[in-house]
Amino acid sequence: MSVAGTKSIETSAPKPTGALLAFWNNPIGKKALMSLTGIILSLYVLAHLLGNMQIYMGSDVINRYAELLHTNAGLLWTARVVLLVAVGVHAIAGVQLYLSKASTRPIAYAQRVNVVSTTASRTMIWSGILIFAFVIYHVLDLTVGVAHLGQYEEVRPFQNVTSGFTYPLAVVAYVVAMVGIGFHLWHGLYSLFQSLGMSHPRYTPMIQKGAAILATLIALANISVPIAVLTGLLR
């Protein structure tokens, strides 16, 4: 084989960066990435909830849990970086898909009829924006402490939660955000099966109901904490 032929083969081979870019620019690729990052974020939400529920076991338990997480800085920051990348990919892909879908029909419907859509599916972009804003506030409130309304104590989640949620404004912000997360999870958990090509007419209704139930339970469990603090049941 000639040298020229070898060079021709080498230059014709697809570059990894080009393949990744093509995958990203493909709507199907974006949906697949949204599904995969959605799985990562959903697992985090569930794990975060299980950790938060330890607050009902007393200050010693949840404070010891927080201290345990902070003893391994490498693992903690690895998890944070993975979550940050997942949030970035999920958010950018979601916005681009939303704008692309909107641009395909620039003229609004004279009469819009939602046949199979749900409230969760119709508000995905807005619940996503709400969640993004809440994450920033939540980090500043209970992780960094600069936006905490009460007296902030480093690595003392029980004290920070019980002091912060004595303010009704903080409770309202948290409850609204949890409702948004519930709606987002409801449609997200259901649609990821479709995006990954695992939907089936026989199981789809059951998956949709299961997603709604799970999302509702997660939202209500999270909401219970600020309500319990505000009403004096948790102090």
Rosetta constraint file for C-alpha pairs under 8 A:
AtomPair CA 1 CA 5 HARMONIC 6.42 0.50
AtomPair CA 1 CA 6 HARMONIC 7.05 0.50
AtomPair CA 2 CA 6 HARMONIC 6.36 0.50
AtomPair CA 3 CA 7 HARMONIC 6.24 0.50
AtomPair CA 4 CA 8 HARMONIC 6.15 0.50
AtomPair CA 5 CA 9 HARMONIC 6.33 0.50
AtomPair CA 6 CA 10 HARMONIC 6.24 0.50
AtomPair CA 7 CA 11 HARMONIC 6.08 0.50
AtomPair CA 8 CA 12 HARMONIC 6.13 0.50
AtomPair CA 9 CA 13 HARMONIC 6.33 0.50
AtomPair CA 14 CA 18 HARMONIC 6.74 0.50
AtomPair CA 14 CA 19 HARMONIC 6.65 0.50
AtomPair CA 15 CA 19 HARMONIC 6.25 0.50
AtomPair CA 16 CA 20 HARMONIC 6.18 0.50
AtomPair CA 17 CA 21 HARMONIC 6.08 0.50
AtomPair CA 18 CA 22 HARMONIC 6.08 0.50
AtomPair CA 19 CA 23 HARMONIC 6.11 0.50
AtomPair CA 20 CA 24 HARMONIC 6.10 0.50
AtomPair CA 21 CA 25 HARMONIC 6.10 0.50
AtomPair CA 22 CA 26 HARMONIC 6.22 0.50
AtomPair CA 23 CA 28 HARMONIC 7.98 0.50
AtomPair CA 23 CA 29 HARMONIC 5.06 0.50
AtomPair CA 23 CA 30 HARMONIC 7.42 0.50
AtomPair CA 24 CA 29 HARMONIC 5.51 0.50
AtomPair CA 24 CA 30 HARMONIC 5.59 0.50
AtomPair CA 25 CA 29 HARMONIC 7.17 0.50
AtomPair CA 25 CA 30 HARMONIC 7.17 0.50
AtomPair CA 26 CA 30 HARMONIC 6.34 0.50
AtomPair CA 27 CA 31 HARMONIC 6.19 0.50
AtomPair CA 27 CA 97 HARMONIC 7.03 0.50
AtomPair CA 28 CA 32 HARMONIC 6.17 0.50
AtomPair CA 28 CA 195 HARMONIC 7.73 0.50
AtomPair CA 29 CA 33 HARMONIC 6.18 0.50
AtomPair CA 30 CA 34 HARMONIC 6.07 0.50
AtomPair CA 30 CA 93 HARMONIC 5.70 0.50
AtomPair CA 30 CA 94 HARMONIC 7.94 0.50
AtomPair CA 30 CA 97 HARMONIC 7.63 0.50
AtomPair CA 31 CA 35 HARMONIC 6.14 0.50
AtomPair CA 31 CA 93 HARMONIC 7.55 0.50
AtomPair CA 31 CA 195 HARMONIC 5.92 0.50
AtomPair CA 32 CA 36 HARMONIC 6.25 0.50
AtomPair CA 32 CA 195 HARMONIC 5.90 0.50
AtomPair CA 32 CA 196 HARMONIC 6.14 0.50
AtomPair CA 33 CA 37 HARMONIC 6.01 0.50
AtomPair CA 33 CA 89 HARMONIC 7.41 0.50
AtomPair CA 33 CA 90 HARMONIC 7.16 0.50
AtomPair CA 33 CA 93 HARMONIC 7.77 0.50
AtomPair CA 34 CA 38 HARMONIC 5.69 0.50
AtomPair CA 34 CA 89 HARMONIC 7.20 0.50
AtomPair CA 34 CA 90 HARMONIC 5.03 0.50
AtomPair CA 34 CA 93 HARMONIC 6.62 0.50
AtomPair CA 34 CA 94 HARMONIC 7.10 0.50
AtomPair CA 34 CA 192 HARMONIC 7.97 0.50
AtomPair CA 35 CA 39 HARMONIC 6.20 0.50
AtomPair CA 35 CA 188 HARMONIC 7.92 0.50
AtomPair CA 35 CA 192 HARMONIC 4.92 0.50
AtomPair CA 35 CA 195 HARMONIC 6.60 0.50
AtomPair CA 35 CA 196 HARMONIC 7.12 0.50
AtomPair CA 36 CA 40 HARMONIC 6.56 0.50
AtomPair CA 37 CA 41 HARMONIC 6.16 0.50
AtomPair CA 37 CA 86 HARMONIC 5.12 0.50
AtomPair CA 37 CA 87 HARMONIC 7.33 0.50
AtomPair CA 37 CA 89 HARMONIC 7.27 0.50
AtomPair CA 37 CA 90 HARMONIC 5.99 0.50
AtomPair CA 38 CA 42 HARMONIC 5.88 0.50
AtomPair CA 38 CA 86 HARMONIC 7.78 0.50
AtomPair CA 38 CA 90 HARMONIC 6.95 0.50
AtomPair CA 38 CA 188 HARMONIC 7.20 0.50
AtomPair CA 38 CA 189 HARMONIC 7.91 0.50
AtomPair CA 38 CA 192 HARMONIC 7.70 0.50
AtomPair CA 39 CA 43 HARMONIC 6.13 0.50
AtomPair CA 39 CA 189 HARMONIC 7.98 0.50
AtomPair CA 40 CA 44 HARMONIC 6.31 0.50
AtomPair CA 40 CA 83 HARMONIC 7.69 0.50
AtomPair CA 40 CA 86 HARMONIC 7.22 0.50
AtomPair CA 41 CA 45 HARMONIC 6.16 0.50
AtomPair CA 41 CA 83 HARMONIC 7.00 0.50
AtomPair CA 41 CA 86 HARMONIC 7.11 0.50
AtomPair CA 41 CA 87 HARMONIC 7.53 0.50
AtomPair CA 42 CA 46 HARMONIC 6.26 0.50
AtomPair CA 42 CA 185 HARMONIC 7.51 0.50
AtomPair CA 43 CA 47 HARMONIC 6.09 0.50
AtomPair CA 44 CA 48 HARMONIC 5.83 0.50
AtomPair CA 45 CA 49 HARMONIC 6.07 0.50
AtomPair CA 46 CA 50 HARMONIC 6.32 0.50
AtomPair CA 46 CA 218 HARMONIC 7.42 0.50
AtomPair CA 47 CA 51 HARMONIC 6.27 0.50
AtomPair CA 48 CA 52 HARMONIC 6.11 0.50
AtomPair CA 49 CA 53 HARMONIC 6.11 0.50
AtomPair CA 49 CA 218 HARMONIC 7.33 0.50
AtomPair CA 49 CA 221 HARMONIC 7.66 0.50
AtomPair CA 49 CA 222 HARMONIC 6.74 0.50
AtomPair CA 50 CA 54 HARMONIC 7.02 0.50
AtomPair CA 51 CA 62 HARMONIC 7.55 0.50
AtomPair CA 51 CA 65 HARMONIC 7.72 0.50
AtomPair CA 52 CA 62 HARMONIC 7.51 0.50
AtomPair CA 52 CA 222 HARMONIC 7.94 0.50
AtomPair CA 53 CA 57 HARMONIC 7.84 0.50
AtomPair CA 53 CA 221 HARMONIC 7.92 0.50
AtomPair CA 54 CA 58 HARMONIC 7.20 0.50
AtomPair CA 54 CA 61 HARMONIC 6.57 0.50
AtomPair CA 54 CA 62 HARMONIC 5.37 0.50
AtomPair CA 55 CA 59 HARMONIC 6.43 0.50
AtomPair CA 55 CA 61 HARMONIC 7.23 0.50
AtomPair CA 55 CA 62 HARMONIC 5.41 0.50
AtomPair CA 55 CA 158 HARMONIC 6.47 0.50
AtomPair CA 56 CA 234 HARMONIC 7.57 0.50
AtomPair CA 57 CA 61 HARMONIC 6.22 0.50
AtomPair CA 57 CA 62 HARMONIC 7.40 0.50
AtomPair CA 58 CA 62 HARMONIC 6.75 0.50
AtomPair CA 58 CA 158 HARMONIC 7.87 0.50
AtomPair CA 59 CA 63 HARMONIC 5.83 0.50
AtomPair CA 59 CA 158 HARMONIC 5.30 0.50
AtomPair CA 59 CA 159 HARMONIC 7.61 0.50
AtomPair CA 60 CA 64 HARMONIC 5.90 0.50
AtomPair CA 61 CA 65 HARMONIC 6.21 0.50
AtomPair CA 62 CA 66 HARMONIC 6.24 0.50
AtomPair CA 62 CA 157 HARMONIC 6.98 0.50
AtomPair CA 62 CA 158 HARMONIC 6.67 0.50
AtomPair CA 63 CA 67 HARMONIC 6.21 0.50
AtomPair CA 63 CA 155 HARMONIC 6.96 0.50
AtomPair CA 63 CA 156 HARMONIC 5.45 0.50
AtomPair CA 63 CA 157 HARMONIC 6.04 0.50
AtomPair CA 63 CA 158 HARMONIC 6.46 0.50
AtomPair CA 64 CA 68 HARMONIC 6.13 0.50
AtomPair CA 65 CA 69 HARMONIC 6.44 0.50
AtomPair CA 66 CA 70 HARMONIC 6.42 0.50
AtomPair CA 66 CA 155 HARMONIC 6.18 0.50
AtomPair CA 66 CA 156 HARMONIC 7.33 0.50
AtomPair CA 66 CA 157 HARMONIC 7.18 0.50
AtomPair CA 67 CA 71 HARMONIC 6.24 0.50
AtomPair CA 67 CA 155 HARMONIC 6.41 0.50
AtomPair CA 68 CA 72 HARMONIC 7.47 0.50
AtomPair CA 69 CA 73 HARMONIC 7.89 0.50
AtomPair CA 69 CA 76 HARMONIC 6.74 0.50
AtomPair CA 70 CA 76 HARMONIC 6.81 0.50
AtomPair CA 72 CA 76 HARMONIC 6.20 0.50
AtomPair CA 73 CA 77 HARMONIC 6.04 0.50
AtomPair CA 74 CA 78 HARMONIC 6.09 0.50
AtomPair CA 75 CA 79 HARMONIC 6.21 0.50
AtomPair CA 76 CA 80 HARMONIC 6.30 0.50
AtomPair CA 77 CA 81 HARMONIC 6.07 0.50
AtomPair CA 78 CA 82 HARMONIC 6.20 0.50
AtomPair CA 79 CA 83 HARMONIC 6.11 0.50
AtomPair CA 80 CA 84 HARMONIC 6.01 0.50
AtomPair CA 81 CA 85 HARMONIC 6.15 0.50
AtomPair CA 82 CA 86 HARMONIC 6.09 0.50
AtomPair CA 83 CA 87 HARMONIC 6.01 0.50
AtomPair CA 84 CA 88 HARMONIC 6.14 0.50
AtomPair CA 85 CA 89 HARMONIC 6.11 0.50
AtomPair CA 86 CA 90 HARMONIC 5.91 0.50
AtomPair CA 87 CA 91 HARMONIC 5.89 0.50
AtomPair CA 88 CA 92 HARMONIC 6.02 0.50
AtomPair CA 89 CA 93 HARMONIC 5.90 0.50
AtomPair CA 90 CA 94 HARMONIC 5.98 0.50
AtomPair CA 91 CA 95 HARMONIC 6.17 0.50
AtomPair CA 91 CA 128 HARMONIC 7.54 0.50
AtomPair CA 92 CA 96 HARMONIC 6.13 0.50
AtomPair CA 93 CA 97 HARMONIC 6.07 0.50
AtomPair CA 94 CA 98 HARMONIC 6.10 0.50
AtomPair CA 94 CA 125 HARMONIC 7.40 0.50
AtomPair CA 95 CA 99 HARMONIC 6.14 0.50
AtomPair CA 95 CA 125 HARMONIC 7.22 0.50
AtomPair CA 96 CA 100 HARMONIC 6.00 0.50
AtomPair CA 97 CA 101 HARMONIC 6.03 0.50
AtomPair CA 98 CA 102 HARMONIC 6.14 0.50
AtomPair CA 98 CA 125 HARMONIC 7.36 0.50
AtomPair CA 99 CA 103 HARMONIC 6.08 0.50
AtomPair CA 100 CA 104 HARMONIC 6.54 0.50
AtomPair CA 101 CA 105 HARMONIC 7.36 0.50
AtomPair CA 102 CA 106 HARMONIC 6.46 0.50
AtomPair CA 114 CA 118 HARMONIC 7.82 0.50
AtomPair CA 117 CA 121 HARMONIC 6.12 0.50
AtomPair CA 117 CA 122 HARMONIC 6.77 0.50
AtomPair CA 118 CA 122 HARMONIC 6.23 0.50
AtomPair CA 119 CA 123 HARMONIC 6.20 0.50
AtomPair CA 119 CA 183 HARMONIC 7.82 0.50
AtomPair CA 120 CA 124 HARMONIC 6.10 0.50
AtomPair CA 120 CA 183 HARMONIC 4.87 0.50
AtomPair CA 120 CA 184 HARMONIC 6.26 0.50
AtomPair CA 120 CA 186 HARMONIC 6.50 0.50
AtomPair CA 120 CA 187 HARMONIC 5.53 0.50
AtomPair CA 121 CA 184 HARMONIC 7.85 0.50
AtomPair CA 121 CA 187 HARMONIC 5.55 0.50
AtomPair CA 123 CA 127 HARMONIC 5.98 0.50
AtomPair CA 123 CA 183 HARMONIC 7.92 0.50
AtomPair CA 123 CA 184 HARMONIC 7.96 0.50
AtomPair CA 124 CA 128 HARMONIC 5.90 0.50
AtomPair CA 124 CA 183 HARMONIC 7.60 0.50
AtomPair CA 124 CA 184 HARMONIC 5.83 0.50
AtomPair CA 124 CA 187 HARMONIC 7.65 0.50
AtomPair CA 125 CA 129 HARMONIC 6.29 0.50
AtomPair CA 126 CA 130 HARMONIC 6.16 0.50
AtomPair CA 127 CA 131 HARMONIC 6.07 0.50
AtomPair CA 127 CA 180 HARMONIC 4.93 0.50
AtomPair CA 127 CA 181 HARMONIC 6.84 0.50
AtomPair CA 127 CA 183 HARMONIC 7.10 0.50
AtomPair CA 127 CA 184 HARMONIC 6.00 0.50
AtomPair CA 128 CA 132 HARMONIC 6.16 0.50
AtomPair CA 128 CA 180 HARMONIC 7.65 0.50
AtomPair CA 128 CA 181 HARMONIC 7.94 0.50
AtomPair CA 128 CA 184 HARMONIC 6.84 0.50
AtomPair CA 129 CA 133 HARMONIC 6.26 0.50
AtomPair CA 130 CA 134 HARMONIC 6.13 0.50
AtomPair CA 130 CA 177 HARMONIC 6.56 0.50
AtomPair CA 130 CA 180 HARMONIC 6.68 0.50
AtomPair CA 131 CA 135 HARMONIC 6.06 0.50
AtomPair CA 131 CA 177 HARMONIC 6.18 0.50
AtomPair CA 131 CA 180 HARMONIC 6.63 0.50
AtomPair CA 131 CA 181 HARMONIC 6.45 0.50
AtomPair CA 132 CA 136 HARMONIC 6.63 0.50
AtomPair CA 133 CA 137 HARMONIC 6.43 0.50
AtomPair CA 134 CA 138 HARMONIC 5.82 0.50
AtomPair CA 134 CA 174 HARMONIC 7.90 0.50
AtomPair CA 134 CA 177 HARMONIC 6.31 0.50
AtomPair CA 135 CA 139 HARMONIC 6.12 0.50
AtomPair CA 136 CA 140 HARMONIC 6.31 0.50
AtomPair CA 137 CA 141 HARMONIC 5.93 0.50
AtomPair CA 137 CA 147 HARMONIC 7.29 0.50
AtomPair CA 138 CA 142 HARMONIC 5.88 0.50
AtomPair CA 138 CA 143 HARMONIC 7.21 0.50
AtomPair CA 139 CA 143 HARMONIC 4.76 0.50
AtomPair CA 139 CA 144 HARMONIC 6.03 0.50
AtomPair CA 139 CA 145 HARMONIC 7.75 0.50
AtomPair CA 140 CA 144 HARMONIC 4.91 0.50
AtomPair CA 140 CA 145 HARMONIC 5.49 0.50
AtomPair CA 140 CA 146 HARMONIC 5.54 0.50
AtomPair CA 140 CA 147 HARMONIC 5.23 0.50
AtomPair CA 140 CA 148 HARMONIC 7.25 0.50
AtomPair CA 141 CA 145 HARMONIC 4.73 0.50
AtomPair CA 141 CA 146 HARMONIC 6.12 0.50
AtomPair CA 141 CA 147 HARMONIC 4.49 0.50
AtomPair CA 141 CA 148 HARMONIC 4.41 0.50
AtomPair CA 141 CA 149 HARMONIC 7.81 0.50
AtomPair CA 142 CA 147 HARMONIC 7.98 0.50
AtomPair CA 142 CA 148 HARMONIC 6.63 0.50
AtomPair CA 142 CA 152 HARMONIC 7.95 0.50
AtomPair CA 142 CA 157 HARMONIC 7.43 0.50
AtomPair CA 142 CA 160 HARMONIC 6.77 0.50
AtomPair CA 142 CA 161 HARMONIC 7.60 0.50
AtomPair CA 145 CA 152 HARMONIC 5.84 0.50
AtomPair CA 145 CA 153 HARMONIC 7.98 0.50
AtomPair CA 148 CA 152 HARMONIC 6.40 0.50
AtomPair CA 148 CA 160 HARMONIC 7.98 0.50
AtomPair CA 148 CA 164 HARMONIC 6.37 0.50
AtomPair CA 149 CA 163 HARMONIC 7.80 0.50
AtomPair CA 149 CA 164 HARMONIC 5.51 0.50
AtomPair CA 149 CA 167 HARMONIC 7.38 0.50
AtomPair CA 149 CA 170 HARMONIC 7.89 0.50
AtomPair CA 150 CA 160 HARMONIC 7.15 0.50
AtomPair CA 150 CA 163 HARMONIC 5.06 0.50
AtomPair CA 150 CA 164 HARMONIC 4.82 0.50
AtomPair CA 151 CA 160 HARMONIC 6.94 0.50
AtomPair CA 151 CA 163 HARMONIC 6.59 0.50
AtomPair CA 151 CA 164 HARMONIC 7.65 0.50
AtomPair CA 152 CA 159 HARMONIC 7.67 0.50
AtomPair CA 152 CA 160 HARMONIC 5.58 0.50
AtomPair CA 153 CA 157 HARMONIC 7.85 0.50
AtomPair CA 153 CA 159 HARMONIC 7.00 0.50
AtomPair CA 153 CA 160 HARMONIC 6.37 0.50
AtomPair CA 156 CA 160 HARMONIC 6.27 0.50
AtomPair CA 157 CA 161 HARMONIC 5.83 0.50
AtomPair CA 158 CA 162 HARMONIC 6.06 0.50
AtomPair CA 159 CA 163 HARMONIC 5.98 0.50
AtomPair CA 160 CA 164 HARMONIC 5.80 0.50
AtomPair CA 161 CA 165 HARMONIC 5.97 0.50
AtomPair CA 161 CA 226 HARMONIC 7.76 0.50
AtomPair CA 161 CA 229 HARMONIC 7.91 0.50
AtomPair CA 162 CA 166 HARMONIC 6.65 0.50
AtomPair CA 162 CA 229 HARMONIC 5.79 0.50
AtomPair CA 162 CA 234 HARMONIC 7.16 0.50
AtomPair CA 162 CA 235 HARMONIC 5.74 0.50
AtomPair CA 164 CA 170 HARMONIC 6.92 0.50
AtomPair CA 165 CA 170 HARMONIC 5.89 0.50
AtomPair CA 165 CA 171 HARMONIC 5.63 0.50
AtomPair CA 165 CA 226 HARMONIC 5.48 0.50
AtomPair CA 165 CA 229 HARMONIC 5.97 0.50
AtomPair CA 165 CA 230 HARMONIC 6.00 0.50
AtomPair CA 166 CA 170 HARMONIC 7.95 0.50
AtomPair CA 166 CA 171 HARMONIC 7.82 0.50
AtomPair CA 166 CA 229 HARMONIC 6.39 0.50
AtomPair CA 166 CA 230 HARMONIC 5.13 0.50
AtomPair CA 167 CA 171 HARMONIC 6.63 0.50
AtomPair CA 167 CA 230 HARMONIC 7.45 0.50
AtomPair CA 168 CA 172 HARMONIC 6.12 0.50
AtomPair CA 168 CA 230 HARMONIC 7.25 0.50
AtomPair CA 169 CA 173 HARMONIC 6.25 0.50
AtomPair CA 170 CA 174 HARMONIC 6.18 0.50
AtomPair CA 171 CA 175 HARMONIC 6.06 0.50
AtomPair CA 171 CA 226 HARMONIC 5.64 0.50
AtomPair CA 171 CA 227 HARMONIC 7.14 0.50
AtomPair CA 171 CA 230 HARMONIC 7.62 0.50
AtomPair CA 172 CA 176 HARMONIC 6.09 0.50
AtomPair CA 173 CA 177 HARMONIC 6.20 0.50
AtomPair CA 174 CA 178 HARMONIC 6.16 0.50
AtomPair CA 174 CA 223 HARMONIC 7.35 0.50
AtomPair CA 174 CA 226 HARMONIC 7.58 0.50
AtomPair CA 175 CA 179 HARMONIC 6.26 0.50
AtomPair CA 175 CA 223 HARMONIC 5.65 0.50
AtomPair CA 175 CA 226 HARMONIC 7.90 0.50
AtomPair CA 176 CA 180 HARMONIC 6.36 0.50
AtomPair CA 177 CA 181 HARMONIC 6.21 0.50
AtomPair CA 178 CA 182 HARMONIC 6.06 0.50
AtomPair CA 178 CA 219 HARMONIC 5.28 0.50
AtomPair CA 178 CA 220 HARMONIC 7.85 0.50
AtomPair CA 178 CA 222 HARMONIC 6.88 0.50
AtomPair CA 178 CA 223 HARMONIC 6.58 0.50
AtomPair CA 179 CA 183 HARMONIC 6.35 0.50
AtomPair CA 179 CA 219 HARMONIC 6.20 0.50
AtomPair CA 180 CA 184 HARMONIC 6.10 0.50
AtomPair CA 181 CA 185 HARMONIC 5.93 0.50
AtomPair CA 181 CA 215 HARMONIC 7.85 0.50
AtomPair CA 181 CA 219 HARMONIC 6.86 0.50
AtomPair CA 182 CA 186 HARMONIC 6.02 0.50
AtomPair CA 182 CA 215 HARMONIC 4.85 0.50
AtomPair CA 182 CA 216 HARMONIC 5.71 0.50
AtomPair CA 182 CA 218 HARMONIC 7.02 0.50
AtomPair CA 182 CA 219 HARMONIC 5.19 0.50
AtomPair CA 183 CA 187 HARMONIC 6.60 0.50
AtomPair CA 183 CA 215 HARMONIC 7.14 0.50
AtomPair CA 184 CA 188 HARMONIC 5.78 0.50
AtomPair CA 185 CA 189 HARMONIC 5.58 0.50
AtomPair CA 185 CA 211 HARMONIC 7.33 0.50
AtomPair CA 185 CA 212 HARMONIC 7.89 0.50
AtomPair CA 185 CA 215 HARMONIC 5.46 0.50
AtomPair CA 186 CA 190 HARMONIC 6.54 0.50
AtomPair CA 186 CA 208 HARMONIC 7.76 0.50
AtomPair CA 186 CA 211 HARMONIC 5.15 0.50
AtomPair CA 186 CA 212 HARMONIC 4.78 0.50
AtomPair CA 186 CA 213 HARMONIC 7.95 0.50
AtomPair CA 186 CA 214 HARMONIC 7.63 0.50
AtomPair CA 186 CA 215 HARMONIC 5.23 0.50
AtomPair CA 186 CA 216 HARMONIC 7.72 0.50
AtomPair CA 187 CA 191 HARMONIC 5.89 0.50
AtomPair CA 187 CA 208 HARMONIC 7.83 0.50
AtomPair CA 187 CA 211 HARMONIC 7.29 0.50
AtomPair CA 187 CA 212 HARMONIC 7.68 0.50
AtomPair CA 188 CA 192 HARMONIC 6.02 0.50
AtomPair CA 189 CA 193 HARMONIC 7.38 0.50
AtomPair CA 189 CA 211 HARMONIC 5.68 0.50
AtomPair CA 190 CA 194 HARMONIC 7.46 0.50
AtomPair CA 190 CA 207 HARMONIC 6.19 0.50
AtomPair CA 190 CA 208 HARMONIC 5.30 0.50
AtomPair CA 190 CA 211 HARMONIC 5.76 0.50
AtomPair CA 191 CA 195 HARMONIC 6.23 0.50
AtomPair CA 192 CA 196 HARMONIC 6.09 0.50
AtomPair CA 193 CA 197 HARMONIC 6.23 0.50
AtomPair CA 193 CA 198 HARMONIC 4.97 0.50
AtomPair CA 193 CA 199 HARMONIC 5.56 0.50
AtomPair CA 194 CA 198 HARMONIC 5.64 0.50
AtomPair CA 194 CA 199 HARMONIC 4.95 0.50
AtomPair CA 199 CA 203 HARMONIC 7.29 0.50
AtomPair CA 199 CA 204 HARMONIC 6.10 0.50
AtomPair CA 200 CA 204 HARMONIC 5.61 0.50
AtomPair CA 201 CA 205 HARMONIC 7.53 0.50
AtomPair CA 203 CA 207 HARMONIC 6.15 0.50
AtomPair CA 204 CA 208 HARMONIC 6.11 0.50
AtomPair CA 205 CA 209 HARMONIC 6.24 0.50
AtomPair CA 206 CA 210 HARMONIC 6.04 0.50
AtomPair CA 207 CA 211 HARMONIC 6.04 0.50
AtomPair CA 208 CA 212 HARMONIC 6.27 0.50
AtomPair CA 209 CA 213 HARMONIC 6.20 0.50
AtomPair CA 210 CA 214 HARMONIC 6.09 0.50
AtomPair CA 211 CA 215 HARMONIC 5.96 0.50
AtomPair CA 212 CA 216 HARMONIC 6.06 0.50
AtomPair CA 213 CA 217 HARMONIC 6.20 0.50
AtomPair CA 214 CA 218 HARMONIC 6.22 0.50
AtomPair CA 215 CA 219 HARMONIC 6.17 0.50
AtomPair CA 216 CA 220 HARMONIC 6.06 0.50
AtomPair CA 217 CA 221 HARMONIC 5.98 0.50
AtomPair CA 218 CA 222 HARMONIC 6.26 0.50
AtomPair CA 219 CA 223 HARMONIC 6.11 0.50
AtomPair CA 220 CA 224 HARMONIC 6.06 0.50
AtomPair CA 221 CA 225 HARMONIC 7.27 0.50
AtomPair CA 222 CA 226 HARMONIC 7.90 0.50
AtomPair CA 223 CA 227 HARMONIC 6.45 0.50
AtomPair CA 224 CA 228 HARMONIC 5.85 0.50
AtomPair CA 225 CA 229 HARMONIC 6.33 0.50
AtomPair CA 225 CA 234 HARMONIC 7.84 0.50
AtomPair CA 226 CA 230 HARMONIC 6.04 0.50
AtomPair CA 227 CA 231 HARMONIC 6.04 0.50
AtomPair CA 228 CA 232 HARMONIC 6.10 0.50
AtomPair CA 228 CA 233 HARMONIC 4.88 0.50
AtomPair CA 228 CA 234 HARMONIC 5.20 0.50
AtomPair CA 229 CA 233 HARMONIC 5.94 0.50
AtomPair CA 229 CA 234 HARMONIC 4.67 0.50
AtomPair CA 229 CA 235 HARMONIC 6.11 0.50
AtomPair CA 230 CA 234 HARMONIC 7.95 0.50
